[in-house]
Amino acid sequence: MSLSSNLFGGGIKPVVTSYTSGTGTHVPTVDNALCYAELQGSGGGGSNSVVAAGGGGAKIGFWVRVPIAGLAYTVPAGGAVNTDGGKATFGTMSAQGGKAGTSVSSITSV
């Protein structure tokens, strides 16, 4: 039996809310709602060199109690060329963005 069936037994389905951009405040339907949150930091931008892609952002998941006043969230945009990705946040938790690609110079063939 999964943890979610223990939490949501009796046929009650959890409410799913997705935020894909921007910032704001997530306000639950009840005070101190037990919420499972997943955060994904944005990927870093590649370099302007053809050999260096940007790194992927971190992904984390966690359970948190959310007060009726809500918790602030941030969904970052992906990194532009030569720029690190942004940090995703929900309340006090965060997932770091990926690092920008690094230009490689002086490549010689053998």
C-alpha positions, 0 to 999 in steps of 0.5 A: 500500500502506498503512502498516498493511499494511506493519506487519501484513503476512502476514495478522496483524491488529492488536489493537484496544482501545477505552476509552470512560470512566474511567482506567486503564493500558493493558497491551500483549500484548508489550513495546514494542508499536507502538501507534496511539492516537487521543485525543478530548478531551470537548466543552465544556458549553453555556451556560444561554443558548439561543445558546451551544453548547460547543466540540468537544474536540481529536482527535489520532492518533499512534504510540507504543511501549508498554512491558509495564508499560503506559501510563496513560490518562484518558477524560474526561466531557463538560463540564457546563453552563458547564464546559470539556470534559476532557483525554484522555491516554495516557502523555505525550500529550493532547487538550484538551477543548472550551471551554464556551459563553459566555452572550450578553446584551443581544441586541436585534432590529432 
